[in-house]
Amino acid sequence: MLLGCTPTSVGDAEKKKNVAWLEGNASPEAIAALGRLADGDKAAQDALANASKATASNAKMDGGAGGLDVDLAIWGGVERNASWATDMTKTLLADKFRMDEMASAMKRGAPQLKTFVPDLDAALSNGCGISCGAAIASIDDPAATTAITKRLEDGKTRDSICFGIGTAEATKAARDVFMKEPATARDAVQCGGAAVAMATRDDAALAWLAQTAEPGLLRGVHTMPCARQVPLWSKVLTSRDHGTFGALVGALEDSVQQCPKELDATLAGALGTDVDSQTLVLASLGSSNARELKMTCAAAPAAAQRVTAILARANARDFAARCTK
């Protein structure tokens, strides 16, 4: 009879509310079941707390469950509006050894995230990384916008929050803060990647990056799809302050290498305009494959006659010569 009462599966154990069996099994599925039982069972809550401690420092339980499995079970409780899960999430976000993993389990954009804005903000200031940045950047709430602004202005948290702003789940408000802050608030490695990621998905961000963003943020635009690079460089050449053109040569050269055929018409058109645009384009053609730039090749001889600067003229003649080979 006793053997007949022993659960035969995780589903059976959950149905029988056998917390001890689930805790002893400790598979990812068993931990998820404990999370569901915890809504009405203090023993299941305690079992999850024990599992959280057992999976510290990336340890695995005997059944294969790890810390993220525990955190996902807890987050499931948050989404069911269970108070135990909210309390446990706050506790883990305050733990410097568990905060990143807990933040990884928090569903981006979920309405329940608003509850944890202060906790995520504090976690970031205490060393939480990109997981916290991604979580808070996905929260559509004025308190989150305020926290994002603060984290951008703090050099210690700038990389983490920039990463978050660059994710697909980041809110429009997060992107707007990123673009409106002074350049000093974007002075971190991840901020360049965020700018490019934003411009890849968002037309307003593309226009900002092309026209007014600091030149250093354009270093990675060659990683964008060619269909996005064409309007970006068109806007650069027609709308950006020409005083920044000298700092854009490397970025444009990388784009020409990546998307020569797609950018051909844009480059050729620029060679027939003002001297600054001509100089920028000619300087960016040094490592290009001339055979893929037919329209630019056709425009190069006339550009060589028009430009007066020695280096620009030399660049034009060198490119024109390569076009005939």
C-alpha positions in Angstrom: 0.0 0.0 0.0 2.8 2.4 0.8 4.4 1.7 -2.6 1.1 2.6 -4.2 1.2 6.0 -2.6 4.6 6.8 -3.9 4.5 9.3 -6.9 5.4 7.8 -10.2 6.2 11.1 -12.0 6.5 14.8 -11.4 2.9 15.3 -12.5 1.7 12.6 -10.1 3.7 14.2 -7.3 2.3 17.6 -8.0 -1.2 16.2 -8.1 -0.6 14.5 -4.7 1.1 17.6 -3.4 4.1 15.5 -2.4 6.6 18.3 -1.7 9.2 15.9 -0.3 9.2 13.8 -3.4 9.6 16.8 -5.7 12.4 18.3 -3.5 14.2 15.0 -3.6 13.8 14.6 -7.4 15.2 18.1 -8.0 14.8 18.0 -11.7 13.9 21.3 -13.6 10.3 19.9 -14.0 10.1 19.1 -10.3 11.3 22.6 -9.3 8.7 24.1 -11.6 6.0 22.0 -9.9 7.2 23.1 -6.5 6.8 26.7 -7.6 3.2 26.0 -8.5 2.5 24.3 -5.2 4.1 27.1 -3.3 1.1 29.4 -3.9 -0.7 27.5 -1.2 1.9 25.4 0.6 4.5 26.8 3.0 6.5 23.6 2.8 6.8 24.1 -1.0 8.0 27.7 -0.4 10.6 26.4 2.1 11.7 23.7 -0.4 12.2 26.4 -3.1 14.2 28.5 -0.6 16.4 25.4 0.1 16.8 24.8 -3.6 17.9 28.4 -4.1 20.6 27.9 -1.5 21.7 24.6 -2.9 22.2 26.1 -6.4 24.4 29.0 -5.3 27.6 29.5 -7.1 26.3 27.7 -10.3 25.8 24.4 -8.4 23.4 21.8 -9.8 21.1 19.7 -7.7 21.2 15.9 -8.0 18.2 15.9 -10.3 19.8 18.4 -12.6 18.1 21.6 -11.6 20.2 24.8 -11.4 19.7 28.2 -10.0 17.9 29.6 -13.1 15.3 26.8 -12.8 14.6 27.9 -9.3 14.4 31.5 -10.3 12.0 30.7 -13.2 9.8 28.8 -10.7 9.8 31.9 -8.5 9.1 34.2 -11.4 6.1 32.0 -12.3 4.8 32.8 -8.9 5.2 36.5 -9.4 3.2 36.3 -12.6 0.5 34.6 -10.6 0.6 37.5 -8.2 1.8 35.3 -5.3 3.2 37.3 -2.4 5.7 34.7 -1.5 7.3 34.9 -4.9 7.4 38.7 -4.8 9.2 38.5 -1.5 11.6 35.9 -2.7 12.4 37.8 -5.9 13.3 40.9 -3.9 15.5 38.9 -1.6 17.4 37.4 -4.5 17.8 40.7 -6.2 19.4 42.0 -3.0 21.9 39.1 -3.0 25.0 40.0 -5.0 25.6 36.3 -5.8 22.1 35.7 -7.1 20.9 39.0 -8.5 22.1 38.4 -12.1 20.5 35.0 -12.3 17.2 36.2 -10.8 17.1 39.1 -13.2 17.6 36.7 -16.1 14.4 34.8 -15.1 12.3 38.0 -15.1 10.2 38.1 -18.2 11.0 41.2 -20.2 8.1 43.7 -20.5 5.9 41.8 -18.0 3.6 44.2 -16.1 4.8 42.7 -12.8 8.2 44.1 -13.4 7.1 47.6 -12.3 7.0 46.3 -8.7 10.8 45.6 -8.8 12.1 48.9 -10.3 13.7 50.0 -6.9 15.1 46.5 -6.5 16.6 46.4 -10.0 18.0 49.9 -9.6 19.6 49.0 -6.4 21.0 45.8 -7.8 22.6 47.6 -10.7 24.3 50.0 -8.3 25.5 47.0 -6.3 27.1 45.3 -9.3 24.3 43.5 -11.2 25.2 43.2 -14.8 23.4 43.1 -18.2 20.5 41.0 -17.0 19.4 43.7 -14.6 20.0 46.3 -17.3 17.8 44.4 -19.8 15.0 43.9 -17.2 14.7 47.5 -16.2 15.0 48.8 -19.7 11.9 46.7 -20.6 9.7 48.4 -18.0 7.2 50.9 -19.3 6.9 53.1 -16.3 8.1 56.6 -15.3 10.0 55.2 -12.3 11.9 53.0 -14.6 12.7 55.9 -16.9 14.1 57.8 -14.0 16.2 54.9 -12.9 17.6 54.4 -16.5 18.6 58.1 -16.6 20.4 57.7 -13.3 22.2 54.5 -14.4 23.3 56.1 -17.7 24.8 59.0 -15.7 26.7 56.6 -13.5 29.9 55.3 -15.1 29.8 52.2 -13.0 26.4 51.1 -14.4 26.5 52.6 -17.9 27.6 49.4 -19.7 24.8 47.3 -18.1 22.0 49.8 -18.8 23.3 50.5 -22.4 23.1 46.8 -23.1 19.5 46.7 -21.8 18.5 49.7 -23.9 19.9 47.9 -27.0 17.7 44.8 -26.5 14.6 44.3 -28.6 12.4 44.4 -25.5 13.6 47.9 -24.4 10.8 50.5 -24.3 10.6 53.6 -26.4 11.0 55.7 -23.3 14.4 53.9 -22.6 15.5 54.6 -26.2 14.4 58.3 -25.9 16.4 58.7 -22.6 19.5 57.2 -24.3 19.3 59.7 -27.2 18.5 62.7 -25.1 21.2 62.3 -22.6 24.6 64.1 -23.1 27.3 62.3 -24.9 29.1 61.6 -21.6 26.2 59.3 -20.6 26.9 57.1 -23.6 30.7 56.8 -23.0 30.9 53.0 -22.5 31.6 50.0 -24.7 28.0 48.7 -24.7 26.6 52.1 -25.7 27.9 51.8 -29.2 26.2 48.4 -29.6 23.0 49.8 -28.2 23.0 52.7 -30.7 23.5 50.3 -33.6 20.9 47.9 -32.3 18.3 50.7 -31.9 19.0 52.1 -35.4 18.6 48.6 -36.9 15.0 48.4 -35.6 13.8 52.0 -35.2 13.6 54.7 -37.8 13.8 57.5 -35.2 17.0 56.0 -33.7 18.5 55.6 -37.2 17.9 59.3 -38.0 19.4 60.3 -34.6 22.5 58.1 -35.1 23.0 59.4 -38.7 22.4 63.1 -38.0 23.4 64.1 -34.5 24.9 61.2 -32.5 28.6 61.4 -31.6 30.7 59.9 -34.4 32.1 57.2 -32.3 28.7 55.5 -32.0 28.8 54.8 -35.8 31.8 52.5 -35.6 29.7 49.4 -35.6 27.0 50.3 -38.2 28.6 48.0 -40.8 27.1 45.1 -38.8 23.6 46.4 -39.6 21.7 44.9 -42.6 22.6 46.7 -45.8 19.0 47.8 -46.2 19.5 49.9 -43.0 22.9 51.1 -43.8 21.8 52.8 -47.1 19.3 55.2 -45.5 21.7 55.8 -42.6 24.6 56.9 -44.8 22.3 58.9 -47.1 21.2 60.9 -44.0 24.8 61.3 -42.9 25.9 62.7 -46.2 22.9 65.1 -46.6 22.0 66.1 -43.0 25.0 65.7 -40.6 27.2 68.6 -39.5 30.2 68.4 -41.9 32.6 69.1 -39.1 32.2 65.5 -37.9 32.9 64.0 -41.4 36.6 63.4 -40.7 35.8 61.1 -37.8 33.5 59.0 -39.9 35.9 57.8 -42.6 36.6 54.4 -40.9 32.9 53.7 -40.2 32.0 54.5 -43.9 34.9 52.4 -45.2 33.7 49.4 -43.2 30.2 49.9 -44.5 31.4 50.1 -48.1 33.4 46.9 -47.6 30.2 45.2 -46.3 27.6 46.6 -48.6 29.4 47.9 -51.8 26.6 47.3 -54.3 23.9 48.6 -52.0 25.8 51.8 -51.2 27.0 52.4 -54.8 24.3 54.9 -55.8 24.7 56.8 -52.5 28.5 57.2 -52.9 28.2 58.2 -56.5 25.6 60.8 -55.7 27.8 62.2 -52.9 30.8 62.6 -55.3 28.7 65.1 -57.3 27.8 67.3 -54.3 29.9 69.4 -51.9 33.6 69.1 -51.2 33.2 67.8 -47.7 31.0 64.9 -48.9 33.4 64.2 -51.7 36.3 64.1 -49.4 34.6 61.7 -47.0 33.5 59.3 -49.7 36.9 59.4 -51.5 38.7 58.7 -48.2 36.5 55.7 -47.5 37.2 54.0 -50.8 40.8 52.9 -50.2 40.0 49.3 -49.4 36.9 48.9 -51.6 36.3 46.5 -54.4 36.0 48.9 -57.3 34.3 46.3 -59.6 31.3 46.3 -57.3 31.0 50.1 -57.3 30.1 50.8 -61.0 28.3 54.1 -60.4 30.9 55.4 -58.1 33.6 54.4 -60.6 31.7 56.4 -63.3 31.6 59.5 -61.0 35.2 59.3 -59.8 37.0 61.0 -62.8 34.9 64.1 -62.6 35.4 64.2 -58.8 39.1 64.0 -59.3 38.9 67.1 -61.5 36.7 69.0 -59.0 38.4 68.4 -55.7 41.3 70.7 -54.8 42.7 69.2 -51.7 45.8 67.2 -52.5 44.9 64.0 -50.5 41.3 64.0 -51.8 42.5 64.3 -55.4 45.0 61.5 -54.9 42.3 59.3 -53.4 40.0 60.0 -56.4 42.8 59.2 -58.9 43.8 56.1 -57.1 40.2 54.8 -57.0 39.6 55.8 -60.7 42.7 53.8 -61.6 41.4 50.8 -59.8 38.2 51.0 -61.6 39.9 50.4 -65.0 41.7 47.2 -63.8 
